[in-house]
Amino acid sequence: MAFETLNGIVLRYADYKESDRILTVLTREQGLVSLTARGVRSNRKNAAGAVKDVYCCGEFVVYERNRIKYVSSSSVIEAFYPIREDYDRLTAAAQIARMAERTASGEKNDELYSLVYHAFSFLAYSEAEPVDLTLAFAVKLIALEGYEPVVTRCAVCGRSVLDESGIRFSNRHGGSVCSECCTDEPSYAPSTMEALRRMLLLESRGMEKVRLSENMRAELNALLFDYIEYCVEQSVRLKGKGNGKGKNKNGGDKK
């Protein structure tokens, strides 16, 4: 029986049978995998059960049988325990985990793994607002998936939108649109779009620096999660056609 070692973060789990648990894990080596941990919900000591909770990062020694990966043993690398002590942090972690799972695949993705790890680290140990971290994560995830939105210019005609009192955003066109090219899209404050531009420029390790006003949070929450849904649908459609996902589909803004 061949064993392999995987390093990963538990995004979700489902209890199975009397004492088993199926873990959905974002791994550094293989992307998103499903691991079956036997007997981890029993009262007995179990080598597989050291890492069995969501939002925990660990090392898993696994083996495969009938195309199912089983956990032989596991050890905790980082528990991110403070996340579980605060409702807002827990809610943010759940949102981040859902976004990561929806975009992850069974292929290695170092950037996504690093993004999730940093997000959970800041949620657990920084003073950053959980809502701001969630929005920053969403922005970085969109860019990572190749759907970085155009922010400072019109995605249709290319002219600057910086002098507009309200900047419209179009999912279909992949970013900001000027008032001449589009009049039926929702409008956002220039300060909100500037916050979006700055978050796009941040590295993953800088997400805890984000500080947003209540109005920015409300507007970015509406804009980003609607845009993510649109991008996920487009990605699924492209995969169905056999084209896969490409980088920088929208062109983004020139840095």
C-alpha positions as protocol buffer text, in pm:
chain_id: "A"
residue {
  index: 1
  type: MET
  ca { x: 0 y: 0 z: 0 }
}
residue {
  index: 2
  type: ALA
  ca { x: 147 y: 332 z: -111 }
}
residue {
  index: 3
  type: PHE
  ca { x: 127 y: 635 z: 118 }
}
residue {
  index: 4
  type: GLU
  ca { x: 160 y: 1002 z: 25 }
}
residue {
  index: 5
  type: THR
  ca { x: 181 y: 1318 z: 232 }
}
residue {
  index: 6
  type: LEU
  ca { x: -43 y: 1616 z: 163 }
}
residue {
  index: 7
  type: ASN
  ca { x: -44 y: 1958 z: 328 }
}
residue {
  index: 8
  type: GLY
  ca { x: -386 y: 2118 z: 328 }
}
residue {
  index: 9
  type: ILE
  ca { x: -655 y: 2337 z: 478 }
}
residue {
  index: 10
  type: VAL
  ca { x: -994 y: 2187 z: 566 }
}
residue {
  index: 11
  type: LEU
  ca { x: -1267 y: 2390 z: 394 }
}
residue {
  index: 12
  type: ARG
  ca { x: -1564 y: 2171 z: 478 }
}
residue {
  index: 13
  type: TYR
  ca { x: -1658 y: 1835 z: 624 }
}
residue {
  index: 14
  type: ALA
  ca { x: -1950 y: 1593 z: 625 }
}
residue {
  index: 15
  type: ASP
  ca { x: -2011 y: 1330 z: 891 }
}
residue {
  index: 16
  type: TYR
  ca { x: -2041 y: 982 z: 749 }
}
residue {
  index: 17
  type: LYS
  ca { x: -2161 y: 654 z: 898 }
}
residue {
  index: 18
  type: GLU
  ca { x: -2129 y: 626 z: 1276 }
}
residue {
  index: 19
  type: SER
  ca { x: -1786 y: 774 z: 1333 }
}
residue {
  index: 20
  type: ASP
  ca { x: -1628 y: 872 z: 1001 }
}
residue {
  index: 21
  type: ARG
  ca { x: -1585 y: 1216 z: 851 }
}
residue {
  index: 22
  type: ILE
  ca { x: -1528 y: 1319 z: 489 }
}
residue {
  index: 23
  type: LEU
  ca { x: -1302 y: 1623 z: 465 }
}
residue {
  index: 24
  type: THR
  ca { x: -1292 y: 1863 z: 172 }
}
residue {
  index: 25
  type: VAL
  ca { x: -933 y: 1985 z: 177 }
}
residue {
  index: 26
  type: LEU
  ca { x: -749 y: 2244 z: -30 }
}
residue {
  index: 27
  type: THR
  ca { x: -402 y: 2092 z: -56 }
}
residue {
  index: 28
  type: ARG
  ca { x: -77 y: 2248 z: -163 }
}
residue {
  index: 29
  type: GLU
  ca { x: 18 y: 1945 z: -372 }
}
residue {
  index: 30
  type: GLN
  ca { x: -304 y: 1839 z: -547 }
}
residue {
  index: 31
  type: GLY
  ca { x: -554 y: 2122 z: -520 }
}
residue {
  index: 32
  type: LEU
  ca { x: -899 y: 2028 z: -392 }
}
residue {
  index: 33
  type: VAL
  ca { x: -929 y: 1671 z: -264 }
}
residue {
  index: 34
  type: SER
  ca { x: -1177 y: 1466 z: -63 }
}
residue {
  index: 35
  type: LEU
  ca { x: -1029 y: 1269 z: 227 }
}
residue {
  index: 36
  type: THR
  ca { x: -1211 y: 1008 z: 433 }
}
residue {
  index: 37
  type: ALA
  ca { x: -1104 y: 1003 z: 798 }
}
residue {
  index: 38
  type: ARG
  ca { x: -1224 y: 685 z: 963 }
}
residue {
  index: 39
  type: GLY
  ca { x: -1333 y: 671 z: 1324 }
}
residue {
  index: 40
  type: VAL
  ca { x: -1246 y: 1033 z: 1404 }
}
residue {
  index: 41
  type: ARG
  ca { x: -1579 y: 1101 z: 1575 }
}
residue {
  index: 42
  type: SER
  ca { x: -1544 y: 818 z: 1824 }
}
residue {
  index: 43
  type: ASN
  ca { x: -1406 y: 860 z: 2173 }
}
residue {
  index: 44
  type: ARG
  ca { x: -1106 y: 644 z: 2095 }
}
residue {
  index: 45
  type: LYS
  ca { x: -766 y: 789 z: 2014 }
}
residue {
  index: 46
  type: ASN
  ca { x: -726 y: 797 z: 1639 }
}
residue {
  index: 47
  type: ALA
  ca { x: -415 y: 889 z: 1442 }
}
residue {
  index: 48
  type: ALA
  ca { x: -631 y: 1014 z: 1156 }
}
residue {
  index: 49
  type: GLY
  ca { x: -825 y: 1255 z: 1375 }
}
residue {
  index: 50
  type: ALA
  ca { x: -573 y: 1522 z: 1470 }
}
residue {
  index: 51
  type: VAL
  ca { x: -697 y: 1737 z: 1182 }
}
residue {
  index: 52
  type: LYS
  ca { x: -1073 y: 1695 z: 1149 }
}
residue {
  index: 53
  type: ASP
  ca { x: -1222 y: 2044 z: 1189 }
}
residue {
  index: 54
  type: VAL
  ca { x: -1286 y: 2319 z: 937 }
}
residue {
  index: 55
  type: TYR
  ca { x: -1038 y: 2603 z: 887 }
}
residue {
  index: 56
  type: CYS
  ca { x: -754 y: 2393 z: 1026 }
}
residue {
  index: 57
  type: CYS
  ca { x: -427 y: 2351 z: 836 }
}
residue {
  index: 58
  type: GLY
  ca { x: -251 y: 2020 z: 869 }
}
residue {
  index: 59
  type: GLU
  ca { x: -35 y: 1748 z: 726 }
}
residue {
  index: 60
  type: PHE
  ca { x: -216 y: 1434 z: 608 }
}
residue {
  index: 61
  type: VAL
  ca { x: -62 y: 1095 z: 538 }
}
residue {
  index: 62
  type: VAL
  ca { x: -307 y: 929 z: 301 }
}
residue {
  index: 63
  type: TYR
  ca { x: -351 y: 610 z: 100 }
}
residue {
  index: 64
  type: GLU
  ca { x: -590 y: 529 z: -182 }
}
residue {
  index: 65
  type: ARG
  ca { x: -823 y: 234 z: -218 }
}
residue {
  index: 66
  type: ASN
  ca { x: -1091 y: 199 z: -486 }
}
residue {
  index: 67
  type: ARG
  ca { x: -1027 y: 561 z: -591 }
}
residue {
  index: 68
  type: ILE
  ca { x: -1104 y: 688 z: -240 }
}
residue {
  index: 69
  type: LYS
  ca { x: -836 y: 865 z: -41 }
}
residue {
  index: 70
  type: TYR
  ca { x: -824 y: 765 z: 327 }
}
residue {
  index: 71
  type: VAL
  ca { x: -637 y: 946 z: 604 }
}
residue {
  index: 72
  type: SER
  ca { x: -388 y: 719 z: 776 }
}
residue {
  index: 73
  type: SER
  ca { x: -262 y: 989 z: 1013 }
}
residue {
  index: 74
  type: SER
  ca { x: -264 y: 1366 z: 1042 }
}
residue {
  index: 75
  type: SER
  ca { x: -93 y: 1640 z: 1239 }
}
residue {
  index: 76
  type: VAL
  ca { x: -185 y: 2004 z: 1296 }
}
residue {
  index: 77
  type: ILE
  ca { x: 31 y: 2269 z: 1131 }
}
residue {
  index: 78
  type: GLU
  ca { x: -189 y: 2565 z: 1229 }
}
residue {
  index: 79
  type: ALA
  ca { x: -530 y: 2544 z: 1397 }
}
residue {
  index: 80
  type: PHE
  ca { x: -633 y: 2910 z: 1346 }
}
residue {
  index: 81
  type: TYR
  ca { x: -824 y: 2859 z: 1669 }
}
residue {
  index: 82
  type: PRO
  ca { x: -928 y: 3224 z: 1732 }
}
residue {
  index: 83
  type: ILE
  ca { x: -1154 y: 3201 z: 1427 }
}
residue {
  index: 84
  type: ARG
  ca { x: -1382 y: 2968 z: 1625 }
}
residue {
  index: 85
  type: GLU
  ca { x: -1406 y: 3211 z: 1919 }
}
residue {
  index: 86
  type: ASP
  ca { x: -1571 y: 3497 z: 1731 }
}
residue {
  index: 87
  type: TYR
  ca { x: -1895 y: 3488 z: 1532 }
}
residue {
  index: 88
  type: ASP
  ca { x: -1785 y: 3750 z: 1277 }
}
residue {
  index: 89
  type: ARG
  ca { x: -1456 y: 3574 z: 1212 }
}
residue {
  index: 90
  type: LEU
  ca { x: -1634 y: 3240 z: 1180 }
}
residue {
  index: 91
  type: THR
  ca { x: -1883 y: 3386 z: 932 }
}
residue {
  index: 92
  type: ALA
  ca { x: -1601 y: 3537 z: 727 }
}
residue {
  index: 93
  type: ALA
  ca { x: -1409 y: 3208 z: 727 }
}
residue {
  index: 94
  type: ALA
  ca { x: -1717 y: 3025 z: 601 }
}
residue {
  index: 95
  type: GLN
  ca { x: -1757 y: 3273 z: 314 }
}
residue {
  index: 96
  type: ILE
  ca { x: -1389 y: 3248 z: 223 }
}
residue {
  index: 97
  type: ALA
  ca { x: -1401 y: 2868 z: 232 }
}
residue {
  index: 98
  type: ARG
  ca { x: -1708 y: 2859 z: 5 }
}
residue {
  index: 99
  type: MET
  ca { x: -1546 y: 3092 z: -249 }
}
residue {
  index: 100
  type: ALA
  ca { x: -1224 y: 2891 z: -246 }
}
residue {
  index: 101
  type: GLU
  ca { x: -1405 y: 2561 z: -290 }
}
residue {
  index: 102
  type: ARG
  ca { x: -1614 y: 2690 z: -579 }
}
residue {
  index: 103
  type: THR
  ca { x: -1309 y: 2803 z: -775 }
}
residue {
  index: 104
  type: ALA
  ca { x: -1061 y: 2529 z: -677 }
}
residue {
  index: 105
  type: SER
  ca { x: -997 y: 2223 z: -889 }
}
residue {
  index: 106
  type: GLY
  ca { x: -811 y: 1896 z: -853 }
}
residue {
  index: 107
  type: GLU
  ca { x: -494 y: 2060 z: -978 }
}
residue {
  index: 108
  type: LYS
  ca { x: -211 y: 2218 z: -783 }
}
residue {
  index: 109
  type: ASN
  ca { x: -257 y: 2593 z: -735 }
}
residue {
  index: 110
  type: ASP
  ca { x: 7 y: 2751 z: -512 }
}
residue {
  index: 111
  type: GLU
  ca { x: -143 y: 3099 z: -544 }
}
residue {
  index: 112
  type: LEU
  ca { x: -488 y: 2992 z: -429 }
}
residue {
  index: 113
  type: TYR
  ca { x: -344 y: 2792 z: -140 }
}
residue {
  index: 114
  type: SER
  ca { x: -135 y: 3089 z: -29 }
}
residue {
  index: 115
  type: LEU
  ca { x: -434 y: 3323 z: -61 }
}
residue {
  index: 116
  type: VAL
  ca { x: -654 y: 3105 z: 162 }
}
residue {
  index: 117
  type: TYR
  ca { x: -374 y: 3050 z: 414 }
}
residue {
  index: 118
  type: HIS
  ca { x: -308 y: 3422 z: 447 }
}
residue {
  index: 119
  type: ALA
  ca { x: -679 y: 3502 z: 475 }
}
residue {
  index: 120
  type: PHE
  ca { x: -727 y: 3253 z: 760 }
}
residue {
  index: 121
  type: SER
  ca { x: -409 y: 3374 z: 930 }
}
residue {
  index: 122
  type: PHE
  ca { x: -529 y: 3735 z: 929 }
}
residue {
  index: 123
  type: LEU
  ca { x: -877 y: 3631 z: 1043 }
}
residue {
  index: 124
  type: ALA
  ca { x: -729 y: 3446 z: 1337 }
}
residue {
  index: 125
  type: TYR
  ca { x: -444 y: 3671 z: 1446 }
}
residue {
  index: 126
  type: SER
  ca { x: -476 y: 4025 z: 1306 }
}
residue {
  index: 127
  type: GLU
  ca { x: -691 y: 4319 z: 1410 }
}
residue {
  index: 128
  type: ALA
  ca { x: -842 y: 4353 z: 1063 }
}
residue {
  index: 129
  type: GLU
  ca { x: -1219 y: 4365 z: 1028 }
}
residue {
  index: 130
  type: PRO
  ca { x: -1347 y: 4023 z: 910 }
}
residue {
  index: 131
  type: VAL
  ca { x: -1575 y: 4189 z: 653 }
}
residue {
  index: 132
  type: ASP
  ca { x: -1282 y: 4381 z: 503 }
}
residue {
  index: 133
  type: LEU
  ca { x: -1072 y: 4065 z: 484 }
}
residue {
  index: 134
  type: THR
  ca { x: -1353 y: 3878 z: 313 }
}
residue {
  index: 135
  type: LEU
  ca { x: -1392 y: 4150 z: 52 }
}
residue {
  index: 136
  type: ALA
  ca { x: -1016 y: 4171 z: -2 }
}
residue {
  index: 137
  type: PHE
  ca { x: -1006 y: 3794 z: -46 }
}
residue {
  index: 138
  type: ALA
  ca { x: -1287 y: 3811 z: -301 }
}
residue {
  index: 139
  type: VAL
  ca { x: -1100 y: 4076 z: -500 }
}
residue {
  index: 140
  type: LYS
  ca { x: -777 y: 3877 z: -504 }
}
residue {
  index: 141
  type: LEU
  ca { x: -963 y: 3557 z: -595 }
}
residue {
  index: 142
  type: ILE
  ca { x: -1133 y: 3722 z: -892 }
}
residue {
  index: 143
  type: ALA
  ca { x: -797 y: 3842 z: -1022 }
}
residue {
  index: 144
  type: LEU
  ca { x: -637 y: 3504 z: -961 }
}
residue {
  index: 145
  type: GLU
  ca { x: -908 y: 3331 z: -1163 }
}
residue {
  index: 146
  type: GLY
  ca { x: -835 y: 3558 z: -1459 }
}
residue {
  index: 147
  type: TYR
  ca { x: -1137 y: 3787 z: -1427 }
}
residue {
  index: 148
  type: GLU
  ca { x: -965 y: 4100 z: -1296 }
}
residue {
  index: 149
  type: PRO
  ca { x: -1211 y: 4382 z: -1359 }
}
residue {
  index: 150
  type: VAL
  ca { x: -1135 y: 4700 z: -1546 }
}
residue {
  index: 151
  type: VAL
  ca { x: -1164 y: 4980 z: -1291 }
}
residue {
  index: 152
  type: THR
  ca { x: -1026 y: 5314 z: -1408 }
}
residue {
  index: 153
  type: ARG
  ca { x: -1141 y: 5313 z: -1770 }
}
residue {
  index: 154
  type: CYS
  ca { x: -1449 y: 5210 z: -1962 }
}
residue {
  index: 155
  type: ALA
  ca { x: -1437 y: 4841 z: -2052 }
}
residue {
  index: 156
  type: VAL
  ca { x: -1627 y: 4920 z: -2375 }
}
residue {
  index: 157
  type: CYS
  ca { x: -1470 y: 5234 z: -2524 }
}
residue {
  index: 158
  type: GLY
  ca { x: -1155 y: 5263 z: -2315 }
}
residue {
  index: 159
  type: ARG
  ca { x: -1192 y: 5622 z: -2197 }
}
residue {
  index: 160
  type: SER
  ca { x: -1126 y: 5722 z: -1835 }
}
residue {
  index: 161
  type: VAL
  ca { x: -1415 y: 5701 z: -1591 }
}
residue {
  index: 162
  type: LEU
  ca { x: -1232 y: 5881 z: -1309 }
}
residue {
  index: 163
  type: ASP
  ca { x: -1420 y: 6207 z: -1364 }
}
residue {
  index: 164
  type: GLU
  ca { x: -1765 y: 6047 z: -1334 }
}
residue {
  index: 165
  type: SER
  ca { x: -1965 y: 6119 z: -1019 }
}
residue {
  index: 166
  type: GLY
  ca { x: -2096 y: 5763 z: -1017 }
}
residue {
  index: 167
  type: ILE
  ca { x: -1912 y: 5480 z: -1189 }
}
residue {
  index: 168
  type: ARG
  ca { x: -2123 y: 5206 z: -1344 }
}
residue {
  index: 169
  type: PHE
  ca { x: -2006 y: 4844 z: -1332 }
}
residue {
  index: 170
  type: SER
  ca { x: -2100 y: 4578 z: -1586 }
}
residue {
  index: 171
  type: ASN
  ca { x: -2051 y: 4206 z: -1521 }
}
residue {
  index: 172
  type: ARG
  ca { x: -2097 y: 4132 z: -1889 }
}
residue {
  index: 173
  type: HIS
  ca { x: -1826 y: 4377 z: -1997 }
}
residue {
  index: 174
  type: GLY
  ca { x: -1593 y: 4291 z: -1711 }
}
residue {
  index: 175
  type: GLY
  ca { x: -1565 y: 4617 z: -1521 }
}
residue {
  index: 176
  type: SER
  ca { x: -1636 y: 4987 z: -1520 }
}
residue {
  index: 177
  type: VAL
  ca { x: -1836 y: 5140 z: -1803 }
}
residue {
  index: 178
  type: CYS
  ca { x: -1888 y: 5506 z: -1884 }
}
residue {
  index: 179
  type: SER
  ca { x: -2228 y: 5673 z: -1885 }
}
residue {
  index: 180
  type: GLU
  ca { x: -2222 y: 5702 z: -2264 }
}
residue {
  index: 181
  type: CYS
  ca { x: -2169 y: 5332 z: -2326 }
}
residue {
  index: 182
  type: CYS
  ca { x: -2405 y: 5195 z: -2062 }
}
residue {
  index: 183
  type: THR
  ca { x: -2690 y: 5348 z: -1865 }
}
residue {
  index: 184
  type: ASP
  ca { x: -2869 y: 5045 z: -1718 }
}
residue {
  index: 185
  type: GLU
  ca { x: -2593 y: 4910 z: -1492 }
}
residue {
  index: 186
  type: PRO
  ca { x: -2565 y: 4984 z: -1116 }
}
residue {
  index: 187
  type: SER
  ca { x: -2357 y: 5285 z: -1017 }
}
residue {
  index: 188
  type: TYR
  ca { x: -2096 y: 5301 z: -741 }
}
residue {
  index: 189
  type: ALA
  ca { x: -1913 y: 5582 z: -564 }
}
residue {
  index: 190
  type: PRO
  ca { x: -1570 y: 5674 z: -703 }
}
residue {
  index: 191
  type: SER
  ca { x: -1422 y: 5608 z: -356 }
}
residue {
  index: 192
  type: THR
  ca { x: -1555 y: 5251 z: -370 }
}
residue {
  index: 193
  type: MET
  ca { x: -1398 y: 5191 z: -710 }
}
residue {
  index: 194
  type: GLU
  ca { x: -1070 y: 5340 z: -586 }
}
residue {
  index: 195
  type: ALA
  ca { x: -1078 y: 5096 z: -293 }
}
residue {
  index: 196
  type: LEU
  ca { x: -1131 y: 4814 z: -542 }
}
residue {
  index: 197
  type: ARG
  ca { x: -836 y: 4933 z: -751 }
}
residue {
  index: 198
  type: ARG
  ca { x: -607 y: 4945 z: -447 }
}
residue {
  index: 199
  type: MET
  ca { x: -712 y: 4598 z: -330 }
}
residue {
  index: 200
  type: LEU
  ca { x: -628 y: 4459 z: -672 }
}
residue {
  index: 201
  type: LEU
  ca { x: -274 y: 4593 z: -630 }
}
residue {
  index: 202
  type: LEU
  ca { x: -223 y: 4436 z: -286 }
}
residue {
  index: 203
  type: GLU
  ca { x: -32 y: 4113 z: -242 }
}
residue {
  index: 204
  type: SER
  ca { x: -197 y: 3836 z: -39 }
}
residue {
  index: 205
  type: ARG
  ca { x: 19 y: 3918 z: 260 }
}
residue {
  index: 206
  type: GLY
  ca { x: -114 y: 4274 z: 259 }
}
residue {
  index: 207
  type: MET
  ca { x: -485 y: 4194 z: 292 }
}
residue {
  index: 208
  type: GLU
  ca { x: -493 y: 4286 z: 660 }
}
residue {
  index: 209
  type: LYS
  ca { x: -415 y: 4648 z: 567 }
}
residue {
  index: 210
  type: VAL
  ca { x: -756 y: 4700 z: 408 }
}
residue {
  index: 211
  type: ARG
  ca { x: -978 y: 4947 z: 596 }
}
residue {
  index: 212
  type: LEU
  ca { x: -1316 y: 5025 z: 444 }
}
residue {
  index: 213
  type: SER
  ca { x: -1601 y: 5260 z: 533 }
}
residue {
  index: 214
  type: GLU
  ca { x: -1951 y: 5122 z: 584 }
}
residue {
  index: 215
  type: ASN
  ca { x: -2062 y: 5259 z: 248 }
}
residue {
  index: 216
  type: MET
  ca { x: -1765 y: 5097 z: 72 }
}
residue {
  index: 217
  type: ARG
  ca { x: -1841 y: 4765 z: 239 }
}
residue {
  index: 218
  type: ALA
  ca { x: -2204 y: 4775 z: 133 }
}
residue {
  index: 219
  type: GLU
  ca { x: -2124 y: 4869 z: -226 }
}
residue {
  index: 220
  type: LEU
  ca { x: -1834 y: 4624 z: -265 }
}
residue {
  index: 221
  type: ASN
  ca { x: -2039 y: 4345 z: -113 }
}
residue {
  index: 222
  type: ALA
  ca { x: -2310 y: 4401 z: -376 }
}
residue {
  index: 223
  type: LEU
  ca { x: -2063 y: 4443 z: -662 }
}
residue {
  index: 224
  type: LEU
  ca { x: -1817 y: 4165 z: -587 }
}
residue {
  index: 225
  type: PHE
  ca { x: -2043 y: 3875 z: -501 }
}
residue {
  index: 226
  type: ASP
  ca { x: -2268 y: 3944 z: -798 }
}
residue {
  index: 227
  type: TYR
  ca { x: -1958 y: 3957 z: -1019 }
}
residue {
  index: 228
  type: ILE
  ca { x: -1820 y: 3635 z: -869 }
}
residue {
  index: 229
  type: GLU
  ca { x: -2144 y: 3453 z: -947 }
}
residue {
  index: 230
  type: TYR
  ca { x: -2127 y: 3577 z: -1304 }
}
residue {
  index: 231
  type: CYS
  ca { x: -1761 y: 3475 z: -1340 }
}
residue {
  index: 232
  type: VAL
  ca { x: -1822 y: 3127 z: -1198 }
}
residue {
  index: 233
  type: GLU
  ca { x: -2103 y: 3073 z: -1448 }
}
residue {
  index: 234
  type: GLN
  ca { x: -1879 y: 3189 z: -1732 }
}
residue {
  index: 235
  type: SER
  ca { x: -1597 y: 2963 z: -1615 }
}
residue {
  index: 236
  type: VAL
  ca { x: -1827 y: 2659 z: -1605 }
}
residue {
  index: 237
  type: ARG
  ca { x: -1953 y: 2743 z: -1953 }
}
residue {
  index: 238
  type: LEU
  ca { x: -1600 y: 2771 z: -2089 }
}
residue {
  index: 239
  type: LYS
  ca { x: -1502 y: 2439 z: -1932 }
}
residue {
  index: 240
  type: GLY
  ca { x: -1804 y: 2279 z: -2094 }
}
residue {
  index: 241
  type: LYS
  ca { x: -1676 y: 2397 z: -2430 }
}
residue {
  index: 242
  type: GLY
  ca { x: -1330 y: 2259 z: -2354 }
}
residue {
  index: 243
  type: ASN
  ca { x: -1158 y: 2596 z: -2346 }
}
residue {
  index: 244
  type: GLY
  ca { x: -1059 y: 2593 z: -1979 }
}
residue {
  index: 245
  type: LYS
  ca { x: -978 y: 2903 z: -1780 }
}
residue {
  index: 246
  type: GLY
  ca { x: -746 y: 3169 z: -1913 }
}
residue {
  index: 247
  type: LYS
  ca { x: -570 y: 3452 z: -1739 }
}
residue {
  index: 248
  type: ASN
  ca { x: -662 y: 3820 z: -1768 }
}
residue {
  index: 249
  type: LYS
  ca { x: -984 y: 3764 z: -1960 }
}
residue {
  index: 250
  type: ASN
  ca { x: -1091 y: 4123 z: -1911 }
}
residue {
  index: 251
  type: GLY
  ca { x: -758 y: 4289 z: -1969 }
}
residue {
  index: 252
  type: GLY
  ca { x: -762 y: 4466 z: -1631 }
}
residue {
  index: 253
  type: ASP
  ca { x: -615 y: 4812 z: -1585 }
}
residue {
  index: 254
  type: LYS
  ca { x: -265 y: 4901 z: -1689 }
}
residue {
  index: 255
  type: LYS
  ca { x: -46 y: 4921 z: -1380 }
}
